[in-house]
Amino acid sequence: MKLKTALLATAFVLSGNAALAQTSAASAPAASKAKKELVAKVLQLQRPGIEGAARVLAEQPAAQMMQRAGLVIQNNVPADKREAVAKEIQADAKKYAEEAVPILSERAVKLAPTTIGPILEEKFSEAELKQLIGILESPVNRKFQLLGGDMQRALSEKLVTDSRGVIEPKLRALEQSMAQRLNVAQPKNDAGAASAPTR
């Protein structure tokens, strides 16, 4: 349910951005054909970044759920079953990513001309767009962009390892606090329901 809510929120944000961009595009003066072609070229060169942003949006809810699941596994699953349960959850998250990432990537690429395009048309002159394309096409920039995923992964892995001892107790405390507040917020059962066995 949380995953569905997160995806709906993402879709709403993407559609909201498209509507805003279309509104600003309607109020801005029309760009020349040459400028529109330059903007299209920038968007083509930035496609990996656009797809990367979509991937982050798709994977973020699953990553958050896996973090919470890790705490639940640690606290509530018998030690001899933890590894098997963790592997099942990882397989579920991988299946979700394999389904969700292509959907959001495709939609992000489709929305880019009506969201990013008008901003580029408004904020950049034709000369600046040509300079930007030169930068984006430079071999050094391409090499740097290709290494972006490796650099981000290396930092993320080290950050998780380095901060786990400090962050996990805070997450557990937050989880316990939230659980206590939610228990207080739930209506009390009658005596018969309270004595019923829980599953």
Residue frames as a rotation matrix with the C-alpha (Angstrom) as fourth column:
MET 1
0.566 0.825 0.000 0.00
0.825 -0.566 0.000 0.00
0.000 0.000 -1.000 0.00
LYS 2
0.450 -0.482 -0.751 2.81
0.131 -0.797 0.590 2.40
-0.883 -0.364 -0.295 0.91
LEU 3
-0.607 -0.714 0.350 4.55
0.406 0.100 0.908 1.55
-0.684 0.693 0.229 -2.37
LYS 4
-0.111 0.662 0.741 1.40
0.983 -0.038 0.182 2.27
0.148 0.749 -0.646 -4.36
THR 5
0.789 0.404 -0.463 1.01
0.522 -0.839 0.156 5.59
-0.325 -0.365 -0.872 -2.53
ALA 6
0.012 -0.882 -0.470 4.63
0.104 -0.467 0.878 6.53
-0.995 -0.059 0.086 -3.27
LEU 7
-0.684 -0.252 0.685 4.21
0.657 0.195 0.728 5.71
-0.317 0.948 0.032 -6.96
LEU 8
0.323 0.870 0.372 0.98
0.932 -0.360 0.032 7.70
0.162 0.337 -0.928 -7.16
ALA 9
0.669 -0.144 -0.729 2.72
0.270 -0.867 0.419 10.64
-0.693 -0.477 -0.541 -5.49
THR 10
-0.448 -0.894 0.009 5.57
0.246 -0.114 0.962 10.39
-0.860 0.433 0.271 -8.00
ALA 11
-0.439 0.368 0.820 3.14
0.897 0.125 0.424 10.28
0.054 0.921 -0.385 -10.91
PHE 12
0.658 0.724 -0.205 1.28
0.745 -0.666 0.040 13.28
-0.108 -0.179 -0.978 -9.47
VAL 13
0.262 -0.661 -0.703 4.53
0.120 -0.700 0.704 15.25
-0.957 -0.269 -0.104 -9.15
LEU 14
-0.712 -0.565 0.417 5.53
0.444 0.099 0.891 14.41
-0.544 0.819 0.180 -12.72
SER 15
-0.121 0.738 0.663 2.09
0.958 -0.088 0.273 15.32
0.260 0.668 -0.697 -14.10
GLY 16
0.713 0.347 -0.609 2.01
0.567 -0.797 0.209 18.50
-0.413 -0.494 -0.765 -11.97
ASN 17
-0.192 -0.869 -0.457 5.39
0.150 -0.486 0.861 19.56
-0.970 0.097 0.224 -13.31
ALA 18
-0.679 -0.004 0.734 4.18
0.724 0.156 0.672 18.94
-0.117 0.988 -0.103 -16.85
ALA 19
0.377 0.907 0.186 1.10
0.913 -0.398 0.091 21.09
0.157 0.135 -0.978 -16.27
LEU 20
0.553 -0.242 -0.798 3.18
0.307 -0.831 0.464 23.91
-0.775 -0.501 -0.385 -14.76
ALA 21
-0.552 -0.834 0.004 5.65
0.263 -0.169 0.950 23.82
-0.791 0.525 0.313 -17.63
GLN 22
-0.406 0.477 0.780 2.83
0.903 0.082 0.421 23.86
0.136 0.875 -0.464 -20.19
THR 23
0.675 0.659 -0.331 1.30
0.715 -0.695 0.073 26.89
-0.182 -0.286 -0.941 -18.42
SER 24
0.243 -0.647 -0.723 4.63
0.056 -0.734 0.676 28.76
-0.969 -0.204 -0.142 -18.47
ALA 25
-0.693 -0.478 0.540 5.24
0.522 0.183 0.833 27.70
-0.497 0.859 0.123 -22.06
ALA 26
0.103 0.832 0.545 1.85
0.989 -0.146 0.035 29.13
0.108 0.536 -0.837 -23.04
SER 27
0.852 0.250 -0.460 2.70
0.371 -0.908 0.194 32.50
-0.369 -0.336 -0.867 -21.48
ALA 28
-0.062 -0.951 -0.302 6.27
0.100 -0.307 0.946 32.69
-0.993 0.028 0.114 -22.86
PRO 29
0.343 0.130 -0.930 6.98
-0.838 -0.406 -0.365 33.89
-0.425 0.905 -0.030 -26.41
ALA 30
0.964 0.073 0.256 7.37
0.041 0.909 -0.414 31.08
-0.263 0.410 0.874 -28.93
ALA 31
0.073 -0.997 -0.001 10.95
-0.188 -0.015 0.982 29.94
-0.979 -0.072 -0.189 -29.49
SER 32
0.139 -0.119 -0.983 12.40
-0.979 -0.169 -0.117 29.83
-0.153 0.978 -0.140 -32.98
LYS 33
0.937 0.191 -0.293 12.68
-0.274 0.921 -0.276 26.52
0.218 0.339 0.915 -34.82
ALA 34
0.145 -0.971 -0.191 16.48
-0.136 0.172 -0.976 26.66
0.980 0.167 -0.107 -34.48
LYS 35
-0.419 -0.267 0.868 16.23
-0.847 -0.230 -0.479 27.19
0.328 -0.936 -0.130 -30.72
LYS 36
0.563 0.701 0.437 13.75
-0.795 0.605 0.053 24.32
-0.227 -0.377 0.898 -30.37
GLU 37
0.781 -0.342 -0.522 16.17
-0.075 0.779 -0.623 22.05
0.620 0.526 0.583 -32.23
LEU 38
-0.298 -0.920 0.255 19.01
-0.375 -0.132 -0.917 23.08
0.878 -0.369 -0.306 -29.90
VAL 39
-0.127 0.352 0.927 16.81
-0.989 0.021 -0.144 22.36
-0.070 -0.936 0.345 -26.86
ALA 40
0.874 0.468 -0.129 15.91
-0.483 0.866 -0.130 18.95
0.051 0.176 0.983 -28.32
LYS 41
0.327 -0.850 -0.412 19.64
-0.056 0.418 -0.907 18.23
0.943 0.319 0.089 -28.72
VAL 42
-0.480 -0.458 0.748 20.32
-0.738 -0.252 -0.627 19.20
0.475 -0.852 -0.217 -25.08
LEU 43
0.309 0.697 0.647 17.50
-0.914 0.406 -0.002 16.90
-0.264 -0.590 0.763 -23.93
GLN 44
0.855 -0.072 -0.514 18.87
-0.206 0.863 -0.462 14.07
0.476 0.501 0.723 -26.05
LEU 45
-0.123 -0.990 -0.067 22.33
-0.161 0.086 -0.983 14.54
0.979 -0.111 -0.170 -24.52
GLN 46
-0.586 -0.047 0.809 20.80
-0.783 -0.223 -0.581 14.70
0.207 -0.974 0.094 -21.03
ARG 47
0.315 0.799 -0.513 18.67
-0.608 0.585 0.537 11.59
0.729 0.143 0.669 -21.50
PRO 48
-0.184 -0.395 -0.900 20.88
0.407 0.803 -0.435 9.46
0.895 -0.446 0.013 -19.21
GLY 49
-0.978 -0.182 0.106 20.47
-0.002 -0.496 -0.868 12.06
0.211 -0.849 0.485 -16.46
ILE 50
-0.287 0.951 0.112 16.71
-0.914 -0.307 0.267 12.21
0.288 -0.026 0.957 -16.98
GLU 51
0.341 0.367 -0.866 16.49
-0.210 0.927 0.311 8.43
0.916 0.076 0.393 -16.83
GLY 52
-0.585 -0.642 -0.495 18.73
0.392 0.310 -0.866 8.47
0.710 -0.701 0.070 -13.74
ALA 53
-0.823 0.360 0.439 16.38
-0.557 -0.662 -0.502 10.89
0.110 -0.657 0.746 -11.97
ALA 54
0.207 0.934 -0.290 13.45
-0.827 0.326 0.458 8.61
0.522 0.145 0.840 -12.83
ARG 55
0.009 -0.297 -0.955 15.38
0.185 0.939 -0.290 5.61
0.983 -0.174 0.063 -11.50
VAL 56
-0.930 -0.367 0.034 15.97
0.059 -0.240 -0.969 7.41
0.364 -0.899 0.245 -8.19
LEU 57
-0.429 0.852 0.301 12.26
-0.899 -0.437 -0.043 8.28
0.095 -0.289 0.953 -7.93
ALA 58
0.376 0.587 -0.718 11.32
-0.545 0.766 0.341 4.66
0.750 0.263 0.607 -8.65
GLU 59
-0.055 -0.516 -0.855 13.86
0.333 0.798 -0.502 3.04
0.941 -0.312 0.128 -6.33
GLN 60
-0.667 -0.311 0.677 13.62
-0.409 -0.606 -0.682 5.43
0.622 -0.732 0.278 -3.37
PRO 61
0.252 0.803 0.541 10.38
-0.934 0.056 0.352 4.04
0.253 -0.594 0.764 -1.87
ALA 62
0.788 0.005 -0.616 11.66
-0.015 1.000 -0.011 0.46
0.615 0.018 0.788 -2.16
ALA 63
-0.267 -0.958 -0.104 14.98
0.230 0.041 -0.972 1.41
0.936 -0.283 0.209 -0.57
GLN 64
-0.462 0.173 0.870 13.16
-0.772 -0.562 -0.298 3.07
0.437 -0.809 0.393 2.34
MET 65
0.654 0.754 0.058 10.96
-0.707 0.583 0.401 0.01
0.268 -0.303 0.914 2.79
MET 66
0.485 -0.546 -0.683 14.00
0.241 0.834 -0.496 -2.27
0.840 0.076 0.536 2.74
GLN 67
-0.585 -0.683 0.438 15.64
-0.220 -0.386 -0.896 -0.18
0.781 -0.620 0.075 5.47
ARG 68
-0.070 0.648 0.759 12.53
-0.989 -0.147 0.033 -0.49
0.133 -0.748 0.651 7.62
ALA 69
0.807 0.369 -0.461 12.29
-0.374 0.923 0.085 -4.20
0.457 0.104 0.884 6.80
GLY 70
-0.058 -0.926 -0.374 15.92
0.081 0.369 -0.926 -4.64
0.995 -0.084 0.053 7.88
LEU 71
-0.655 -0.130 0.745 15.09
-0.658 -0.386 -0.646 -3.24
0.371 -0.913 0.167 11.30
VAL 72
0.395 0.874 0.283 12.00
-0.918 0.365 0.154 -5.44
0.031 -0.321 0.947 11.60
ILE 73
0.613 -0.247 -0.751 14.00
-0.097 0.919 -0.382 -8.50
0.784 0.307 0.539 10.58
GLN 74
-0.453 -0.890 0.056 16.69
-0.102 -0.011 -0.995 -7.68
0.886 -0.456 -0.086 13.12
ASN 75
-0.681 0.199 0.705 14.19
-0.723 -0.336 -0.604 -7.13
0.116 -0.921 0.373 15.94
ASN 76
0.084 0.924 0.373 11.37
-0.911 0.223 -0.347 -9.58
-0.404 -0.311 0.860 15.17
VAL 77
0.697 0.144 -0.703 12.62
-0.541 0.749 -0.383 -12.50
0.471 0.647 0.600 13.04
PRO 78
0.856 -0.403 0.325 14.40
-0.007 0.620 0.785 -15.45
-0.517 -0.674 0.528 14.66
ALA 79
0.142 -0.921 -0.362 18.14
-0.658 -0.361 0.661 -15.40
-0.740 0.144 -0.657 13.96
ASP 80
-0.527 -0.404 0.748 18.09
0.146 0.824 0.548 -18.65
-0.837 0.398 -0.375 11.97
LYS 81
0.186 0.687 0.703 15.49
0.891 0.184 -0.415 -17.26
-0.414 0.703 -0.578 9.53
ARG 82
0.361 -0.013 -0.933 16.82
0.035 -0.999 0.028 -13.71
-0.932 -0.043 -0.360 9.05
GLU 83
-0.649 -0.715 -0.261 19.02
-0.240 -0.133 0.962 -14.41
-0.722 0.687 -0.086 6.04
ALA 84
-0.695 0.443 0.566 16.26
0.702 0.586 0.404 -16.26
-0.153 0.679 -0.718 4.15
VAL 85
0.384 0.880 -0.281 13.68
0.794 -0.470 -0.386 -13.54
-0.472 -0.075 -0.878 4.86
ALA 86
0.101 -0.439 -0.893 16.15
-0.164 -0.893 0.420 -10.81
-0.981 0.104 -0.162 3.85
LYS 87
-0.875 -0.453 0.171 16.84
0.057 0.256 0.965 -12.60
-0.481 0.854 -0.198 0.54
GLU 88
-0.269 0.866 0.422 13.11
0.953 0.304 -0.015 -12.88
-0.141 0.398 -0.906 -0.18
ILE 89
0.545 0.455 -0.704 12.62
0.440 -0.870 -0.222 -9.18
-0.714 -0.188 -0.674 0.50
GLN 90
-0.327 -0.749 -0.576 15.59
-0.272 -0.510 0.816 -8.30
-0.905 0.423 -0.037 -1.71
ALA 91
-0.830 0.075 0.553 14.11
0.502 0.531 0.682 -10.43
-0.243 0.844 -0.478 -4.51
ASP 92
0.227 0.974 0.004 10.76
0.928 -0.215 -0.305 -8.62
-0.296 0.073 -0.952 -4.14
ALA 93
0.401 -0.140 -0.905 12.49
0.032 -0.986 0.167 -5.23
-0.916 -0.096 -0.391 -4.26
LYS 94
-0.705 -0.707 -0.051 14.49
-0.084 0.012 0.996 -6.26
-0.704 0.707 -0.068 -7.33
LYS 95
-0.490 0.621 0.612 11.31
0.864 0.440 0.244 -7.42
-0.118 0.649 -0.752 -9.11
TYR 96
0.529 0.687 -0.499 9.62
0.632 -0.710 -0.309 -4.11
-0.566 -0.152 -0.810 -8.26
ALA 97
0.005 -0.622 -0.783 12.61
-0.222 -0.764 0.606 -2.13
-0.975 0.171 -0.142 -9.62
GLU 98
-0.843 -0.342 0.415 12.69
0.263 0.411 0.873 -4.18
-0.469 0.845 -0.256 -12.81
GLU 99
-0.117 0.892 0.437 9.02
0.993 0.104 0.053 -3.28
0.002 0.440 -0.898 -13.38
ALA 100
0.643 0.502 -0.578 8.91
0.602 -0.798 -0.023 0.31
-0.473 -0.333 -0.816 -12.09
VAL 101
-0.172 -0.809 -0.562 12.18
0.171 -0.586 0.792 1.79
-0.970 0.040 0.239 -13.39
PRO 102
-0.809 -0.151 0.568 11.42
0.572 0.026 0.820 1.31
-0.139 0.988 0.065 -17.12
ILE 103
0.196 0.960 0.198 7.91
0.965 -0.224 0.133 2.78
0.172 0.165 -0.971 -16.66
LEU 104
0.687 0.074 -0.723 9.13
0.402 -0.868 0.293 5.93
-0.606 -0.492 -0.626 -14.92
SER 105
-0.425 -0.895 -0.134 12.17
0.280 -0.271 0.921 6.27
-0.861 0.354 0.365 -17.21
GLU 106
-0.562 0.281 0.778 9.99
0.822 0.084 0.563 6.16
0.093 0.956 -0.278 -20.30
ARG 107
0.533 0.846 -0.003 7.54
0.834 -0.525 0.167 8.68
0.139 -0.092 -0.986 -18.85
ALA 108
0.356 -0.483 -0.800 10.33
0.354 -0.722 0.594 11.00
-0.865 -0.495 -0.086 -17.71
VAL 109
-0.725 -0.646 0.241 11.87
0.424 -0.144 0.894 11.05
-0.543 0.750 0.378 -21.19
LYS 110
-0.259 0.731 0.632 8.42
0.902 -0.051 0.428 11.68
0.345 0.681 -0.646 -22.67
LEU 111
0.702 0.596 -0.390 7.71
0.708 -0.642 0.293 14.54
-0.076 -0.482 -0.873 -20.23
ALA 112
-0.138 -0.880 -0.454 11.14
0.757 -0.390 0.525 16.22
-0.639 -0.271 0.720 -20.56
PRO 113
-0.675 -0.171 0.718 10.31
0.672 -0.545 0.502 18.25
0.305 0.821 0.483 -23.70
THR 114
0.174 0.834 0.523 7.23
0.354 -0.549 0.757 19.78
0.919 0.054 -0.391 -22.02
THR 115
0.880 0.096 -0.466 8.84
0.476 -0.177 0.862 20.30
0.000 -0.980 -0.201 -18.58
ILE 116
0.099 -0.938 -0.333 12.56
0.595 -0.212 0.776 20.92
-0.798 -0.275 0.537 -19.04
GLY 117
-0.242 -0.202 0.949 12.26
0.967 -0.127 0.220 22.15
0.076 0.971 0.226 -22.63
PRO 118
0.613 0.546 0.571 10.34
0.531 -0.820 0.213 25.38
0.585 0.173 -0.793 -21.88
ILE 119
0.833 -0.380 -0.401 12.76
0.229 -0.424 0.877 26.25
-0.503 -0.822 -0.266 -19.08
LEU 120
-0.170 -0.941 0.291 15.74
0.708 0.089 0.700 25.87
-0.685 0.326 0.652 -21.41
GLU 121
-0.038 0.233 0.972 13.97
0.919 -0.374 0.125 27.90
0.393 0.898 -0.199 -24.12
GLU 122
0.861 0.474 0.184 13.21
0.355 -0.819 0.451 30.70
0.365 -0.323 -0.873 -21.67
LYS 123
0.846 -0.491 -0.208 16.51
0.044 -0.325 0.945 30.84
-0.531 -0.808 -0.254 -19.76
PHE 124
-0.151 -0.953 0.262 19.09
0.409 0.181 0.894 30.20
-0.900 0.242 0.363 -22.51
SER 125
0.322 0.122 -0.939 19.83
-0.729 -0.601 -0.328 32.07
-0.604 0.790 -0.105 -25.71
GLU 126
0.989 0.014 -0.146 20.67
-0.116 0.684 -0.720 30.15
0.090 0.729 0.678 -28.89
ALA 127
0.241 -0.971 0.012 24.35
-0.527 -0.141 -0.838 31.01
0.815 0.195 -0.545 -28.42
GLU 128
-0.217 -0.292 0.931 24.28
-0.971 0.162 -0.175 29.69
-0.100 -0.942 -0.319 -24.82
LEU 129
0.711 0.520 0.473 22.53
-0.456 0.853 -0.253 26.49
-0.536 -0.036 0.844 -25.92
LYS 130
0.798 -0.499 -0.339 25.27
-0.172 0.351 -0.921 25.93
0.578 0.793 0.194 -28.52
GLN 131
-0.177 -0.881 0.438 27.92
-0.776 -0.149 -0.613 26.42
0.605 -0.448 -0.658 -25.82
LEU 132
0.098 0.313 0.945 26.04
-0.881 0.469 -0.064 24.05
-0.463 -0.826 0.322 -23.50
ILE 133
0.966 0.256 -0.034 25.89
-0.235 0.815 -0.530 21.38
-0.108 0.521 0.847 -26.22
GLY 134
0.371 -0.911 -0.181 29.65
-0.394 0.022 -0.919 21.79
0.841 0.413 -0.350 -26.74
ILE 135
-0.330 -0.452 0.829 30.22
-0.936 0.046 -0.348 21.18
0.119 -0.891 -0.438 -23.03
LEU 136
0.404 0.599 0.691 27.84
-0.690 0.696 -0.199 18.21
-0.600 -0.397 0.694 -22.89
GLU 137
0.983 -0.015 -0.183 29.46
-0.129 0.652 -0.747 16.62
0.130 0.758 0.639 -25.95
SER 138
0.234 -0.969 0.077 33.03
-0.892 -0.246 -0.380 17.08
0.387 0.021 -0.922 -24.71
PRO 139
0.139 -0.233 -0.963 34.87
-0.011 0.972 -0.237 13.78
0.990 0.043 0.132 -24.07
VAL 140
-0.867 -0.497 0.036 35.87
-0.019 -0.039 -0.999 14.89
0.498 -0.867 0.024 -20.56
ASN 141
-0.443 0.784 0.434 32.27
-0.893 -0.344 -0.290 15.64
-0.078 -0.516 0.853 -19.59
ARG 142
0.412 0.603 -0.683 31.06
-0.669 0.709 0.223 12.35
0.619 0.364 0.696 -21.06
LYS 143
-0.297 -0.616 -0.730 33.71
0.151 0.725 -0.672 10.46
0.943 -0.310 -0.122 -19.08
PHE 144
-0.929 -0.027 0.369 32.72
-0.334 -0.371 -0.866 12.30
0.161 -0.928 0.336 -15.91
GLN 145
-0.054 0.995 0.086 29.01
-0.996 -0.059 0.066 11.54
0.071 -0.082 0.994 -16.48
LEU 146
0.296 0.114 -0.948 29.75
-0.339 0.941 0.007 7.86
0.893 0.320 0.317 -17.10
LEU 147
-0.617 -0.628 -0.474 31.57
0.261 0.406 -0.876 7.69
0.743 -0.664 -0.086 -13.76
GLY 148
-0.398 0.502 0.768 28.68
-0.727 -0.683 0.069 9.37
0.559 -0.531 0.637 -11.92
GLY 149
0.660 0.710 -0.244 26.98
-0.451 0.635 0.628 6.09
0.601 -0.304 0.739 -10.98
ASP 150
0.238 -0.668 -0.705 30.25
0.568 0.685 -0.456 4.55
0.787 -0.292 0.543 -9.76
MET 151
-0.724 -0.536 0.433 31.09
0.026 -0.649 -0.760 7.64
0.689 -0.539 0.484 -7.70
GLN 152
-0.067 0.798 0.599 27.61
-0.850 -0.360 0.384 7.79
0.522 -0.483 0.703 -6.17
ARG 153
0.722 0.323 -0.612 27.61
-0.087 0.920 0.383 4.05
0.686 -0.223 0.692 -5.40
ALA 154
-0.164 -0.881 -0.445 31.06
0.553 0.291 -0.781 4.23
0.817 -0.374 0.439 -3.77
LEU 155
-0.741 -0.063 0.669 30.03
-0.381 -0.780 -0.496 7.18
0.553 -0.622 0.554 -1.59
SER 156
0.259 0.943 0.211 26.68
-0.791 0.082 0.606 5.60
0.554 -0.324 0.767 -0.67
GLU 157
0.560 -0.078 -0.825 28.23
0.233 0.970 0.066 2.26
0.795 -0.229 0.561 0.32
LYS 158
-0.517 -0.831 -0.204 30.90
0.498 -0.099 -0.862 3.91
0.696 -0.547 0.465 2.44
LEU 159
-0.574 0.372 0.730 28.39
-0.592 -0.804 -0.056 6.31
0.566 -0.464 0.681 3.99
VAL 160
0.554 0.811 -0.186 26.06
-0.494 0.500 0.711 3.46
0.670 -0.302 0.678 4.98
THR 161
0.333 -0.515 -0.789 28.92
0.576 0.774 -0.262 1.43
0.746 -0.368 0.555 6.46
ASP 162
-0.658 -0.721 0.218 30.45
0.331 -0.537 -0.776 4.42
0.676 -0.439 0.592 8.21
SER 163
-0.657 0.436 0.615 27.20
-0.641 -0.753 -0.151 5.73
0.397 -0.493 0.774 9.73
ARG 164
-0.073 0.699 -0.711 25.29
-0.012 0.713 0.701 2.50
0.997 0.060 -0.044 10.44
GLY 165
-0.438 -0.174 -0.882 26.28
0.791 0.392 -0.470 2.38
0.428 -0.903 -0.033 14.12
VAL 166
-0.960 0.063 -0.274 25.09
0.088 -0.858 -0.506 5.94
-0.267 -0.510 0.818 14.68
ILE 167
-0.657 0.714 -0.240 21.99
-0.704 -0.469 0.533 5.96
0.268 0.519 0.811 12.48
GLU 168
-0.434 0.529 -0.729 20.44
0.107 0.834 0.541 2.54
0.895 0.156 -0.419 13.21
PRO 169
-0.667 0.237 -0.707 19.81
0.744 0.151 -0.651 3.27
-0.048 -0.960 -0.276 16.92
LYS 170
-0.811 0.384 -0.441 18.17
-0.297 -0.920 -0.255 6.56
-0.504 -0.075 0.861 15.93
LEU 171
-0.569 0.611 -0.550 16.00
-0.591 0.161 0.791 4.75
0.572 0.775 0.270 13.36
ARG 172
-0.526 0.354 -0.773 15.04
0.539 0.842 0.019 2.13
0.658 -0.407 -0.634 15.96
ALA 173
-0.781 0.222 -0.583 14.15
0.444 -0.460 -0.769 4.87
-0.439 -0.860 0.261 18.46
LEU 174
-0.727 0.531 -0.436 12.05
-0.664 -0.706 0.247 6.63
-0.177 0.469 0.865 15.83
GLU 175
-0.527 0.520 -0.673 10.36
-0.221 0.680 0.699 3.38
0.821 0.517 -0.243 14.87
GLN 176
-0.610 0.271 -0.745 9.54
0.747 0.511 -0.426 2.61
0.266 -0.816 -0.514 18.53
SER 177
-0.822 0.288 -0.491 8.26
0.028 -0.841 -0.540 6.13
-0.569 -0.457 0.684 19.10
MET 178
-0.638 0.594 -0.490 6.04
-0.737 -0.287 0.611 5.93
0.223 0.751 0.621 16.03
ALA 179
-0.528 0.424 -0.736 4.75
0.206 0.905 0.373 2.48
0.824 0.045 -0.565 17.04
GLN 180
-0.724 0.243 -0.646 3.88
0.664 -0.012 -0.748 3.78
-0.190 -0.970 -0.152 20.52
ARG 181
-0.761 0.445 -0.472 2.08
-0.403 -0.895 -0.192 6.80
-0.508 0.044 0.860 19.10
LEU 182
-0.569 0.552 -0.609 0.18
-0.585 0.249 0.772 4.62
0.577 0.796 0.181 16.64
ASN 183
-0.619 0.335 -0.710 -0.86
0.566 0.817 -0.108 2.23
0.544 -0.469 -0.695 19.41
VAL 184
-0.753 0.338 -0.564 -2.16
0.330 -0.548 -0.768 5.19
-0.569 -0.765 0.302 21.43
ALA 185
-0.699 0.454 -0.552 -4.04
-0.665 -0.697 0.270 6.48
-0.262 0.556 0.789 18.38
GLN 186
-0.729 0.445 -0.520 -5.78
-0.067 0.710 0.701 3.15
0.681 0.545 -0.488 17.69
PRO 187
0.112 0.840 0.531 -9.24
-0.839 -0.207 0.503 2.69
0.532 -0.502 0.682 19.23
LYS 188
-0.710 -0.343 0.616 -9.34
-0.666 0.611 -0.428 0.30
-0.230 -0.714 -0.662 22.18
ASN 189
-0.540 0.502 -0.676 -10.98
-0.184 0.713 0.677 -3.08
0.822 0.489 -0.292 21.54
ASP 190
0.440 0.705 0.556 -13.75
-0.790 0.009 0.613 -4.38
0.427 -0.709 0.561 23.76
ALA 191
0.064 -0.457 0.887 -12.88
-0.861 0.425 0.281 -7.03
-0.505 -0.782 -0.366 26.35
GLY 192
0.698 0.250 0.671 -13.83
0.029 0.926 -0.376 -9.94
-0.715 0.282 0.639 24.06
ALA 193
0.930 -0.365 0.037 -11.69
0.007 -0.082 -0.997 -8.64
0.366 0.928 -0.074 21.18
ALA 194
0.349 -0.845 0.405 -8.75
-0.906 -0.415 -0.084 -7.93
0.239 -0.338 -0.910 23.49
SER 195
0.113 -0.305 0.946 -8.66
-0.640 0.705 0.304 -11.52
-0.760 -0.640 -0.116 24.66
ALA 196
0.964 0.262 0.037 -8.77
-0.129 0.586 -0.800 -12.93
-0.231 0.766 0.599 21.13
PRO 197
0.257 -0.930 0.262 -5.51
0.526 0.362 0.769 -14.55
-0.810 -0.060 0.583 20.02
THR 198
0.480 -0.199 -0.854 -3.37
-0.632 -0.754 -0.179 -12.50
-0.608 0.626 -0.488 17.63
ARG 199
0.920 -0.156 0.359 -1.95
0.346 0.753 -0.560 -13.97
-0.183 0.639 0.747 14.45
